[in-house]
């Protein structure tokens, strides 16, 4: 599934609900379906700075693609982590760097988050792109 196909799927899932309380419930459900991160990966190095709640993000390169795993101690934030992983995990570093993540605006996520959660969303996206950039640079050096 491409990044845009994953975004369209999320937009469709959220469009079923008009009320943001229902959308929050969907977000929480998505977070609860996220596989828990191994305790040994909940390190300071994997902790996202800029988030009010604790968010850990692990990135590994598997066959030229980045596989993200993550977790948060806050249910809504964990849902946000699951959305970002659903869209970006399994893609090449360049695909992630080139991605226009329009689903965030389309589902109205940013304007329905508190300022601190919105800052956390930006910090998570930034960290995912940093991982993509690092893996991209490592790939260039190994050529």
N, CA, C and O atoms as a GROMACS GRO file, in nm:
protein
  572
    1UNK      N    1   0.085  -0.118   0.000
    1UNK     CA    2   0.000   0.000   0.000
    1UNK      C    3   0.089   0.124   0.000
    1UNK      O    4   0.183   0.134   0.079
    2UNK      N    5   0.060   0.217  -0.088
    2UNK     CA    6   0.137   0.341  -0.094
    2UNK      C    7   0.100   0.432   0.023
    2UNK      O    8   0.001   0.410   0.093
    3UNK      N    9   0.182   0.534   0.043
    3UNK     CA   10   0.154   0.633   0.148
    3UNK      C   11   0.020   0.700   0.121
    3UNK      O   12  -0.060   0.717   0.213
    4UNK      N   13  -0.005   0.738  -0.002
    4UNK     CA   14  -0.132   0.804  -0.034
    4UNK      C   15  -0.251   0.711  -0.019
    4UNK      O   16  -0.358   0.755   0.024
    5UNK      N   17  -0.235   0.583  -0.052
    5UNK     CA   18  -0.344   0.488  -0.031
    5UNK      C   19  -0.376   0.473   0.117
    5UNK      O   20  -0.492   0.464   0.156
    6UNK      N   21  -0.272   0.471   0.201
    6UNK     CA   22  -0.293   0.462   0.346
    6UNK      C   23  -0.363   0.588   0.396
    6UNK      O   24  -0.451   0.580   0.483
    7UNK      N   25  -0.325   0.703   0.343
    7UNK     CA   26  -0.390   0.828   0.383
    7UNK      C   27  -0.537   0.828   0.344
    7UNK      O   28  -0.623   0.868   0.423
    8UNK      N   29  -0.566   0.783   0.223
    8UNK     CA   30  -0.705   0.779   0.177
    8UNK      C   31  -0.788   0.683   0.263
    8UNK      O   32  -0.904   0.710   0.292
    9UNK      N   33  -0.729   0.573   0.303
    9UNK     CA   34  -0.798   0.477   0.389
    9UNK      C   35  -0.832   0.541   0.525
    9UNK      O   36  -0.943   0.522   0.577
   10UNK      N   37  -0.739   0.614   0.580
   10UNK     CA   38  -0.762   0.682   0.709
   10UNK      C   39  -0.870   0.789   0.693
   10UNK      O   40  -0.959   0.801   0.777
   11UNK      N   41  -0.863   0.866   0.586
   11UNK     CA   42  -0.965   0.970   0.561
   11UNK      C   43  -1.103   0.905   0.553
   11UNK      O   44  -1.200   0.956   0.609
   12UNK      N   45  -1.112   0.794   0.483
   12UNK     CA   46  -1.239   0.723   0.471
   12UNK      C   47  -1.289   0.673   0.607
   12UNK      O   48  -1.407   0.686   0.638
   13UNK      N   49  -1.199   0.617   0.687
   13UNK     CA   50  -1.238   0.567   0.820
   13UNK      C   51  -1.291   0.680   0.907
   13UNK      O   52  -1.390   0.662   0.978
   14UNK      N   53  -1.227   0.795   0.903
   14UNK     CA   54  -1.268   0.907   0.987
   14UNK      C   55  -1.393   0.976   0.932
   14UNK      O   56  -1.468   1.036   1.009
   15UNK      N   57  -1.416   0.969   0.801
   15UNK     CA   58  -1.531   1.038   0.742
   15UNK      C   59  -1.664   0.975   0.782
   15UNK      O   60  -1.769   1.037   0.765
   16UNK      N   61  -1.659   0.855   0.833
   16UNK     CA   62  -1.781   0.787   0.879
   16UNK      C   63  -1.844   0.864   0.996
   16UNK      O   64  -1.965   0.860   1.016
   17UNK      N   65  -1.760   0.935   1.072
   17UNK     CA   66  -1.806   1.004   1.192
   17UNK      C   67  -1.807   1.155   1.172
   17UNK      O   68  -1.710   1.213   1.123
   18UNK      N   69  -1.918   1.218   1.210
   18UNK     CA   70  -1.926   1.364   1.206
   18UNK      C   71  -1.881   1.426   1.338
   18UNK      O   72  -1.825   1.536   1.341
   19UNK      N   73  -1.905   1.355   1.445
   19UNK     CA   74  -1.877   1.405   1.579
   19UNK      C   75  -1.734   1.372   1.619
   19UNK      O   76  -1.687   1.260   1.600
   20UNK      N   77  -1.665   1.471   1.676
   20UNK     CA   78  -1.526   1.448   1.714
   20UNK      C   79  -1.512   1.356   1.834
   20UNK      O   80  -1.405   1.298   1.854
   21UNK      N   81  -1.612   1.340   1.913
   21UNK     CA   82  -1.604   1.243   2.023
   21UNK      C   83  -1.594   1.101   1.965
   21UNK      O   84  -1.521   1.017   2.016
   22UNK      N   85  -1.669   1.076   1.857
   22UNK     CA   86  -1.661   0.946   1.790
   22UNK      C   87  -1.524   0.929   1.722
   22UNK      O   88  -1.468   0.819   1.721
   23UNK      N   89  -1.473   1.037   1.667
   23UNK     CA   90  -1.341   1.030   1.602
   23UNK      C   91  -1.231   1.005   1.707
   23UNK      O   92  -1.136   0.930   1.681
   24UNK      N   93  -1.244   1.066   1.824
   24UNK     CA   94  -1.149   1.038   1.932
   24UNK      C   95  -1.157   0.891   1.973
   24UNK      O   96  -1.055   0.828   1.998
   25UNK      N   97  -1.278   0.838   1.978
   25UNK     CA   98  -1.295   0.697   2.013
   25UNK      C   99  -1.225   0.608   1.910
   25UNK      O  100  -1.162   0.509   1.946
   26UNK      N  101  -1.237   0.644   1.781
   26UNK     CA  102  -1.169   0.569   1.676
   26UNK      C  103  -1.018   0.580   1.693
   26UNK      O  104  -0.946   0.481   1.678
   27UNK      N  105  -0.971   0.698   1.723
   27UNK     CA  106  -0.828   0.720   1.744
   27UNK      C  107  -0.776   0.636   1.860
   27UNK      O  108  -0.669   0.576   1.852
   28UNK      N  109  -0.853   0.631   1.969
   28UNK     CA  110  -0.815   0.551   2.086
   28UNK      C  111  -0.815   0.403   2.050
   28UNK      O  112  -0.726   0.328   2.091
   29UNK      N  113  -0.914   0.361   1.974
   29UNK     CA  114  -0.923   0.221   1.930
   29UNK      C  115  -0.800   0.185   1.845
   29UNK      O  116  -0.743   0.076   1.860
   30UNK      N  117  -0.760   0.276   1.756
   30UNK     CA  118  -0.642   0.252   1.673
   30UNK      C  119  -0.516   0.241   1.760
   30UNK      O  120  -0.431   0.156   1.736
   31UNK      N  121  -0.507   0.326   1.859
   31UNK     CA  122  -0.393   0.321   1.950
   31UNK      C  123  -0.389   0.191   2.028
   31UNK      O  124  -0.283   0.134   2.051
   32UNK      N  125  -0.507   0.146   2.070
   32UNK     CA  126  -0.513   0.021   2.147
   32UNK      C  127  -0.477  -0.100   2.061
   32UNK      O  128  -0.435  -0.203   2.115
   33UNK      N  129  -0.492  -0.089   1.930
   33UNK     CA  130  -0.457  -0.201   1.842
   33UNK      C  131  -0.308  -0.203   1.809
   33UNK      O  132  -0.259  -0.299   1.750
   34UNK      N  133  -0.237  -0.098   1.848
   34UNK     CA  134  -0.093  -0.091   1.824
   34UNK      C  135  -0.021  -0.191   1.914
   34UNK      O  136  -0.044  -0.196   2.035
   35UNK      N  137   0.065  -0.270   1.854
   35UNK     CA  138   0.141  -0.369   1.930
   35UNK      C  139   0.230  -0.296   2.031
   35UNK      O  140   0.299  -0.201   1.993
   36UNK      N  141   0.228  -0.338   2.158
   36UNK     CA  142   0.312  -0.270   2.258
   36UNK      C  143   0.460  -0.276   2.221
   36UNK      O  144   0.509  -0.375   2.168
   37UNK      N  145   0.528  -0.169   2.250
   37UNK     CA  146   0.672  -0.160   2.225
   37UNK      C  147   0.745  -0.236   2.335
   37UNK      O  148   0.712  -0.223   2.453
   38UNK      N  149   0.844  -0.314   2.296
   38UNK     CA  150   0.924  -0.387   2.396
   38UNK      C  151   0.983  -0.289   2.496
   38UNK      O  152   1.026  -0.179   2.459
   39UNK      N  153   0.984  -0.328   2.621
   39UNK     CA  154   1.034  -0.241   2.728
   39UNK      C  155   1.180  -0.198   2.702
   39UNK      O  156   1.218  -0.086   2.735
   40UNK      N  157   1.260  -0.287   2.643
   40UNK     CA  158   1.400  -0.252   2.619
   40UNK      C  159   1.416  -0.144   2.511
   40UNK      O  160   1.525  -0.089   2.495
   41UNK      N  161   1.308  -0.113   2.438
   41UNK     CA  162   1.312  -0.007   2.338
   41UNK      C  163   1.260   0.127   2.392
   41UNK      O  164   1.268   0.229   2.325
   42UNK      N  165   1.208   0.124   2.513
   42UNK     CA  166   1.160   0.248   2.576
   42UNK      C  167   1.278   0.317   2.644
   42UNK      O  168   1.287   0.324   2.766
   43UNK      N  169   1.366   0.368   2.559
   43UNK     CA  170   1.489   0.432   2.606
   43UNK      C  171   1.482   0.582   2.583
   43UNK      O  172   1.394   0.632   2.514
   44UNK      N  173   1.576   0.651   2.642
   44UNK     CA  174   1.587   0.796   2.623
   44UNK      C  175   1.611   0.828   2.476
   44UNK      O  176   1.560   0.927   2.424
   45UNK      N  177   1.689   0.744   2.408
   45UNK     CA  178   1.717   0.767   2.266
   45UNK      C  179   1.592   0.758   2.179
   45UNK      O  180   1.585   0.823   2.075
   46UNK      N  181   1.495   0.678   2.220
   46UNK     CA  182   1.372   0.662   2.143
   46UNK      C  183   1.259   0.753   2.190
   46UNK      O  184   1.151   0.753   2.131
   47UNK      N  185   1.283   0.830   2.294
   47UNK     CA  186   1.182   0.922   2.347
   47UNK      C  187   1.174   1.046   2.259
   47UNK      O  188   1.277   1.105   2.225
   48UNK      N  189   1.054   1.085   2.222
   48UNK     CA  190   1.034   1.202   2.136
   48UNK      C  191   1.031   1.328   2.222
   48UNK      O  192   0.950   1.339   2.315
   49UNK      N  193   1.119   1.420   2.190
   49UNK     CA  194   1.119   1.548   2.262
   49UNK      C  195   1.013   1.638   2.201
   49UNK      O  196   0.991   1.636   2.080
   50UNK      N  197   0.947   1.716   2.285
   50UNK     CA  198   0.844   1.807   2.237
   50UNK      C  199   0.704   1.757   2.263
   50UNK      O  200   0.606   1.825   2.233
   51UNK      N  201   0.693   1.636   2.317
   51UNK     CA  202   0.562   1.580   2.350
   51UNK      C  203   0.539   1.594   2.500
   51UNK      O  204   0.629   1.570   2.581
   52UNK      N  205   0.418   1.632   2.537
   52UNK     CA  206   0.384   1.644   2.677
   52UNK      C  207   0.379   1.506   2.742
   52UNK      O  208   0.430   1.486   2.853
   53UNK      N  209   0.319   1.411   2.673
   53UNK     CA  210   0.318   1.274   2.724
   53UNK      C  211   0.443   1.204   2.671
   53UNK      O  212   0.513   1.256   2.584
   54UNK      N  213   0.468   1.087   2.725
   54UNK     CA  214   0.586   1.015   2.682
   54UNK      C  215   0.553   0.934   2.556
   54UNK      O  216   0.457   0.858   2.552
   55UNK      N  217   0.636   0.954   2.454
   55UNK     CA  218   0.620   0.886   2.326
   55UNK      C  219   0.756   0.829   2.288
   55UNK      O  220   0.857   0.899   2.285
   56UNK      N  221   0.755   0.700   2.258
   56UNK     CA  222   0.877   0.634   2.211
   56UNK      C  223   0.856   0.593   2.066
   56UNK      O  224   0.748   0.546   2.028
   57UNK      N  225   0.959   0.610   1.986
   57UNK     CA  226   0.953   0.574   1.846
   57UNK      C  227   1.082   0.502   1.809
   57UNK      O  228   1.191   0.555   1.827
   58UNK      N  229   1.068   0.382   1.756
   58UNK     CA  230   1.180   0.301   1.712
   58UNK      C  231   1.171   0.287   1.561
   58UNK      O  232   1.063   0.264   1.507
   59UNK      N  233   1.284   0.301   1.494
   59UNK     CA  234   1.288   0.285   1.348
   59UNK      C  235   1.398   0.185   1.313
   59UNK      O  236   1.510   0.194   1.363
   60UNK      N  237   1.364   0.091   1.228
   60UNK     CA  238   1.461  -0.008   1.180
   60UNK      C  239   1.452  -0.013   1.029
   60UNK      O  240   1.345   0.007   0.970
   61UNK      N  241   1.565  -0.041   0.966
   61UNK     CA  242   1.566  -0.057   0.821
   61UNK      C  243   1.557  -0.206   0.790
   61UNK      O  244   1.640  -0.286   0.835
   62UNK      N  245   1.458  -0.242   0.711
   62UNK     CA  246   1.437  -0.381   0.671
   62UNK      C  247   1.423  -0.383   0.519
   62UNK      O  248   1.327  -0.330   0.463
   63UNK      N  249   1.518  -0.444   0.454
   63UNK     CA  250   1.517  -0.454   0.307
   63UNK      C  251   1.497  -0.319   0.238
   63UNK      O  252   1.420  -0.308   0.142
   64UNK      N  253   1.566  -0.217   0.287
   64UNK     CA  254   1.559  -0.085   0.226
   64UNK      C  255   1.438  -0.001   0.265
   64UNK      O  256   1.424   0.113   0.220
   65UNK      N  257   1.352  -0.056   0.348
   65UNK     CA  258   1.232   0.016   0.395
   65UNK      C  259   1.245   0.042   0.545
   65UNK      O  260   1.314  -0.031   0.616
   66UNK      N  261   1.180   0.147   0.591
   66UNK     CA  262   1.183   0.179   0.734
   66UNK      C  263   1.058   0.122   0.800
   66UNK      O  264   0.946   0.144   0.754
   67UNK      N  265   1.080   0.049   0.906
   67UNK     CA  266   0.971  -0.007   0.985
   67UNK      C  267   0.970   0.068   1.118
   67UNK      O  268   1.067   0.064   1.194
   68UNK      N  269   0.859   0.136   1.144
   68UNK     CA  270   0.844   0.212   1.267
   68UNK      C  271   0.764   0.131   1.368
   68UNK      O  272   0.669   0.060   1.333
   69UNK      N  273   0.803   0.144   1.492
   69UNK     CA  274   0.725   0.092   1.604
   69UNK      C  275   0.721   0.203   1.707
   69UNK      O  276   0.816   0.279   1.721
   70UNK      N  277   0.611   0.212   1.779
   70UNK     CA  278   0.601   0.320   1.875
   70UNK      C  279   0.497   0.293   1.981
   70UNK      O  280   0.419   0.198   1.973
   71UNK      N  281   0.500   0.379   2.080
   71UNK     CA  282   0.404   0.368   2.190
   71UNK      C  283   0.401   0.500   2.266
   71UNK      O  284   0.494   0.581   2.258
   72UNK      N  285   0.292   0.520   2.338
   72UNK     CA  286   0.277   0.637   2.423
   72UNK      C  287   0.204   0.596   2.550
   72UNK      O  288   0.131   0.497   2.552
   73UNK      N  289   0.226   0.673   2.655
   73UNK     CA  290   0.156   0.646   2.779
   73UNK      C  291   0.020   0.718   2.786
   73UNK      O  292  -0.050   0.710   2.886
   74UNK      N  293  -0.016   0.790   2.679
   74UNK     CA  294  -0.145   0.860   2.671
   74UNK      C  295  -0.227   0.800   2.557
   74UNK      O  296  -0.174   0.782   2.447
   75UNK      N  297  -0.353   0.769   2.580
   75UNK     CA  298  -0.432   0.693   2.483
   75UNK      C  299  -0.454   0.766   2.350
   75UNK      O  300  -0.444   0.704   2.244
   76UNK      N  301  -0.483   0.895   2.354
   76UNK     CA  302  -0.504   0.968   2.229
   76UNK      C  303  -0.373   0.981   2.152
   76UNK      O  304  -0.370   0.968   2.029
   77UNK      N  305  -0.267   1.008   2.223
   77UNK     CA  306  -0.136   1.021   2.159
   77UNK      C  307  -0.093   0.887   2.099
   77UNK      O  308  -0.032   0.883   1.992
   78UNK      N  309  -0.124   0.779   2.167
   78UNK     CA  310  -0.094   0.646   2.114
   78UNK      C  311  -0.170   0.624   1.983
   78UNK      O  312  -0.118   0.562   1.891
   79UNK      N  313  -0.291   0.677   1.975
   79UNK     CA  314  -0.368   0.670   1.851
   79UNK      C  315  -0.302   0.750   1.740
   79UNK      O  316  -0.301   0.706   1.625
   80UNK      N  317  -0.249   0.865   1.773
   80UNK     CA  318  -0.178   0.947   1.674
   80UNK      C  319  -0.054   0.872   1.625
   80UNK      O  320  -0.026   0.870   1.506
   81UNK      N  321   0.018   0.812   1.718
   81UNK     CA  322   0.136   0.732   1.681
   81UNK      C  323   0.095   0.621   1.584
   81UNK      O  324   0.162   0.598   1.484
   82UNK      N  325  -0.016   0.554   1.614
   82UNK     CA  326  -0.061   0.444   1.528
   82UNK      C  327  -0.096   0.495   1.388
   82UNK      O  328  -0.069   0.426   1.289
   83UNK      N  329  -0.156   0.613   1.377
   83UNK     CA  330  -0.188   0.672   1.246
   83UNK      C  331  -0.060   0.696   1.165
   83UNK      O  332  -0.052   0.660   1.048
   84UNK      N  333   0.037   0.758   1.230
   84UNK     CA  334   0.161   0.790   1.160
   84UNK      C  335   0.234   0.663   1.117
   84UNK      O  336   0.290   0.657   1.007
   85UNK      N  337   0.234   0.563   1.202
   85UNK     CA  338   0.298   0.436   1.168
   85UNK      C  339   0.225   0.370   1.052
   85UNK      O  340   0.288   0.317   0.960
   86UNK      N  341   0.093   0.374   1.056
   86UNK     CA  342   0.013   0.313   0.948
   86UNK      C  343   0.047   0.376   0.813
   86UNK      O  344   0.052   0.306   0.711
   87UNK      N  345   0.068   0.505   0.812
   87UNK     CA  346   0.094   0.576   0.687
   87UNK      C  347   0.240   0.562   0.641
   87UNK      O  348   0.265   0.542   0.523
   88UNK      N  349   0.336   0.571   0.734
   88UNK     CA  350   0.476   0.581   0.694
   88UNK      C  351   0.558   0.453   0.705
   88UNK      O  352   0.657   0.437   0.633
   89UNK      N  353   0.519   0.362   0.791
   89UNK     CA  354   0.599   0.240   0.810
   89UNK      C  355   0.596   0.152   0.686
   89UNK      O  356   0.492   0.136   0.621
   90UNK      N  357   0.711   0.094   0.655
   90UNK     CA  358   0.720   0.004   0.542
   90UNK      C  359   0.756   0.071   0.411
   90UNK      O  360   0.752   0.008   0.306
   91UNK      N  361   0.791   0.198   0.416
   91UNK     CA  362   0.827   0.272   0.296
   91UNK      C  363   0.975   0.307   0.297
   91UNK      O  364   1.041   0.302   0.401
   92UNK      N  365   1.024   0.342   0.180
   92UNK     CA  366   1.166   0.377   0.169
   92UNK      C  367   1.190   0.514   0.233
   92UNK      O  368   1.097   0.593   0.248
   93UNK      N  369   1.315   0.541   0.271
   93UNK     CA  370   1.344   0.674   0.326
   93UNK      C  371   1.302   0.786   0.233
   93UNK      O  372   1.247   0.887   0.279
   94UNK      N  373   1.326   0.770   0.103
   94UNK     CA  374   1.291   0.877   0.008
   94UNK      C  375   1.140   0.897  -0.001
   94UNK      O  376   1.094   1.011  -0.008
   95UNK      N  377   1.064   0.790   0.000
   95UNK     CA  378   0.917   0.802  -0.002
   95UNK      C  379   0.868   0.880   0.120
   95UNK      O  380   0.777   0.962   0.109
   96UNK      N  381   0.927   0.852   0.234
   96UNK     CA  382   0.888   0.922   0.357
   96UNK      C  383   0.925   1.069   0.350
   96UNK      O  384   0.847   1.156   0.388
   97UNK      N  385   1.045   1.096   0.301
   97UNK     CA  386   1.090   1.236   0.290
   97UNK      C  387   1.006   1.315   0.189
   97UNK      O  388   0.985   1.434   0.207
   98UNK      N  389   0.960   1.248   0.085
   98UNK     CA  390   0.882   1.315  -0.020
   98UNK      C  391   0.732   1.323   0.010
   98UNK      O  392   0.658   1.392  -0.060
   99UNK      N  393   0.688   1.253   0.112
   99UNK     CA  394   0.544   1.241   0.139
   99UNK      C  395   0.480   1.374   0.179
   99UNK      O  396   0.534   1.450   0.259
  100UNK      N  397   0.364   1.399   0.120
  100UNK     CA  398   0.278   1.510   0.159
  100UNK      C  399   0.170   1.448   0.247
  100UNK      O  400   0.080   1.380   0.196
  101UNK      N  401   0.178   1.470   0.375
  101UNK     CA  402   0.085   1.407   0.469
  101UNK      C  403  -0.041   1.491   0.483
  101UNK      O  404  -0.063   1.559   0.584
  102UNK      N  405  -0.123   1.485   0.380
  102UNK     CA  406  -0.245   1.565   0.373
  102UNK      C  407  -0.358   1.510   0.458
  102UNK      O  408  -0.455   1.582   0.485
  103UNK      N  409  -0.350   1.385   0.502
  103UNK     CA  410  -0.459   1.326   0.579
  103UNK      C  411  -0.482   1.398   0.711
  103UNK      O  412  -0.594   1.401   0.761
  104UNK      N  413  -0.378   1.456   0.768
  104UNK     CA  414  -0.389   1.526   0.897
  104UNK      C  415  -0.487   1.642   0.884
  104UNK      O  416  -0.572   1.661   0.970
  105UNK      N  417  -0.473   1.717   0.777
  105UNK     CA  418  -0.564   1.830   0.753
  105UNK      C  419  -0.703   1.781   0.713
  105UNK      O  420  -0.804   1.832   0.761
  106UNK      N  421  -0.707   1.681   0.624
  106UNK     CA  422  -0.835   1.631   0.572
  106UNK      C  423  -0.926   1.578   0.683
  106UNK      O  424  -1.047   1.597   0.677
  107UNK      N  425  -0.870   1.511   0.784
  107UNK     CA  426  -0.956   1.459   0.890
  107UNK      C  427  -0.975   1.560   1.002
  107UNK      O  428  -1.050   1.535   1.096
  108UNK      N  429  -0.908   1.676   0.992
  108UNK     CA  430  -0.924   1.781   1.092
  108UNK      C  431  -0.853   1.753   1.223
  108UNK      O  432  -0.891   1.805   1.328
  109UNK      N  433  -0.750   1.670   1.216
  109UNK     CA  434  -0.683   1.627   1.340
  109UNK      C  435  -0.617   1.742   1.414
  109UNK      O  436  -0.640   1.759   1.534
  110UNK      N  437  -0.536   1.820   1.345
  110UNK     CA  438  -0.457   1.922   1.413
  110UNK      C  439  -0.545   2.022   1.488
  110UNK      O  440  -0.514   2.060   1.601
  111UNK      N  441  -0.656   2.066   1.426
  111UNK     CA  442  -0.739   2.166   1.494
  111UNK      C  443  -0.823   2.108   1.608
  111UNK      O  444  -0.884   2.183   1.684
  112UNK      N  445  -0.826   1.976   1.618
  112UNK     CA  446  -0.900   1.914   1.729
  112UNK      C  447  -0.808   1.858   1.836
  112UNK      O  448  -0.851   1.782   1.923
  113UNK      N  449  -0.681   1.898   1.830
  113UNK     CA  450  -0.586   1.859   1.934
  113UNK      C  451  -0.554   1.980   2.018
  113UNK      O  452  -0.558   2.094   1.971
  114UNK      N  453  -0.521   1.956   2.143
  114UNK     CA  454  -0.474   2.064   2.228
  114UNK      C  455  -0.341   2.114   2.171
  114UNK      O  456  -0.275   2.041   2.097
  115UNK      N  457  -0.300   2.236   2.205
  115UNK     CA  458  -0.172   2.286   2.152
  115UNK      C  459  -0.053   2.194   2.187
  115UNK      O  460   0.037   2.177   2.105
  116UNK      N  461  -0.054   2.136   2.305
  116UNK     CA  462   0.059   2.048   2.341
  116UNK      C  463   0.056   1.918   2.260
  116UNK      O  464   0.162   1.868   2.221
  117UNK      N  465  -0.063   1.863   2.234
  117UNK     CA  466  -0.071   1.743   2.151
  117UNK      C  467  -0.036   1.775   2.006
  117UNK      O  468   0.027   1.693   1.937
  118UNK      N  469  -0.076   1.892   1.959
  118UNK     CA  470  -0.042   1.934   1.823
  118UNK      C  471   0.110   1.948   1.809
  118UNK      O  472   0.168   1.908   1.708
  119UNK      N  473   0.174   2.005   1.910
  119UNK     CA  474   0.321   2.015   1.910
  119UNK      C  475   0.383   1.876   1.910
  119UNK      O  476   0.485   1.853   1.845
  120UNK      N  477   0.322   1.784   1.984
  120UNK     CA  478   0.371   1.646   1.987
  120UNK      C  479   0.359   1.579   1.851
  120UNK      O  480   0.449   1.506   1.811
  121UNK      N  481   0.250   1.604   1.781
  121UNK     CA  482   0.230   1.551   1.647
  121UNK      C  483   0.342   1.599   1.555
  121UNK      O  484   0.400   1.521   1.480
  122UNK      N  485   0.371   1.728   1.561
  122UNK     CA  486   0.479   1.786   1.479
  122UNK      C  487   0.612   1.722   1.516
  122UNK      O  488   0.692   1.691   1.428
  123UNK      N  489   0.637   1.703   1.646
  123UNK     CA  490   0.763   1.642   1.690
  123UNK      C  491   0.775   1.498   1.643
  123UNK      O  492   0.885   1.454   1.605
  124UNK      N  493   0.665   1.422   1.644
  124UNK     CA  494   0.668   1.284   1.596
  124UNK      C  495   0.699   1.280   1.446
  124UNK      O  496   0.783   1.202   1.402
  125UNK      N  497   0.629   1.364   1.370
  125UNK     CA  498   0.654   1.369   1.225
  125UNK      C  499   0.798   1.408   1.195
  125UNK      O  500   0.862   1.350   1.108
  126UNK      N  501   0.847   1.506   1.268
  126UNK     CA  502   0.985   1.550   1.249
  126UNK      C  503   1.081   1.435   1.276
  126UNK      O  504   1.174   1.414   1.199
  127UNK      N  505   1.060   1.362   1.385
  127UNK     CA  506   1.150   1.251   1.418
  127UNK      C  507   1.144   1.141   1.313
  127UNK      O  508   1.247   1.082   1.280
  128UNK      N  509   1.027   1.112   1.261
  128UNK     CA  510   1.015   1.010   1.157
  128UNK      C  511   1.090   1.052   1.031
  128UNK      O  512   1.154   0.970   0.966
  129UNK      N  513   1.084   1.180   0.998
  129UNK     CA  514   1.157   1.229   0.882
  129UNK      C  515   1.308   1.231   0.908
  129UNK      O  516   1.388   1.208   0.817
  130UNK      N  517   1.347   1.259   1.032
  130UNK     CA  518   1.489   1.254   1.067
  130UNK      C  519   1.541   1.112   1.051
  130UNK      O  520   1.649   1.091   0.994
  131UNK      N  521   1.466   1.014   1.100
  131UNK     CA  522   1.506   0.874   1.079
  131UNK      C  523   1.520   0.844   0.929
  131UNK      O  524   1.617   0.781   0.888
  132UNK      N  525   1.424   0.889   0.850
  132UNK     CA  526   1.429   0.865   0.706
  132UNK      C  527   1.553   0.929   0.644
  132UNK      O  528   1.620   0.870   0.560
  133UNK      N  529   1.583   1.050   0.687
  133UNK     CA  530   1.702   1.120   0.636
  133UNK      C  531   1.829   1.046   0.675
  133UNK      O  532   1.919   1.029   0.592
  134UNK      N  533   1.839   1.002   0.798
  134UNK     CA  534   1.957   0.929   0.844
  134UNK      C  535   1.974   0.799   0.765
  134UNK      O  536   2.084   0.769   0.719
  135UNK      N  537   1.866   0.723   0.749
  135UNK     CA  538   1.876   0.599   0.672
  135UNK      C  539   1.909   0.627   0.526
  135UNK      O  540   1.981   0.550   0.462
  136UNK      N  541   1.857   0.736   0.472
  136UNK     CA  542   1.887   0.775   0.335
  136UNK      C  543   2.035   0.807   0.319
  136UNK      O  544   2.098   0.765   0.222
  137UNK      N  545   2.090   0.881   0.414
  137UNK     CA  546   2.232   0.917   0.408
  137UNK      C  547   2.321   0.794   0.428
  137UNK      O  548   2.425   0.782   0.363
  138UNK      N  549   2.280   0.704   0.517
  138UNK     CA  550   2.357   0.581   0.537
  138UNK      C  551   2.358   0.499   0.410
  138UNK      O  552   2.459   0.438   0.376
  139UNK      N  553   2.246   0.496   0.340
  139UNK     CA  554   2.234   0.421   0.215
  139UNK      C  555   2.327   0.480   0.108
  139UNK      O  556   2.392   0.405   0.035
  140UNK      N  557   2.332   0.612   0.099
  140UNK     CA  558   2.420   0.678   0.001
  140UNK      C  559   2.566   0.648   0.029
  140UNK      O  560   2.645   0.628  -0.063
  141UNK      N  561   2.602   0.645   0.155
  141UNK     CA  562   2.742   0.619   0.192
  141UNK      C  563   2.783   0.476   0.165
  141UNK      O  564   2.901   0.448   0.141
  142UNK      N  565   2.686   0.385   0.168
  142UNK     CA  566   2.721   0.244   0.147
  142UNK      C  567   2.727   0.207  -0.002
  142UNK      O  568   2.765   0.096  -0.038
  143UNK      N  569   2.689   0.302  -0.089
  143UNK     CA  570   2.692   0.273  -0.234
  143UNK      C  571   2.832   0.281  -0.289
  143UNK      O  572   2.853   0.259  -0.409
   0.00000   0.00000   0.00000
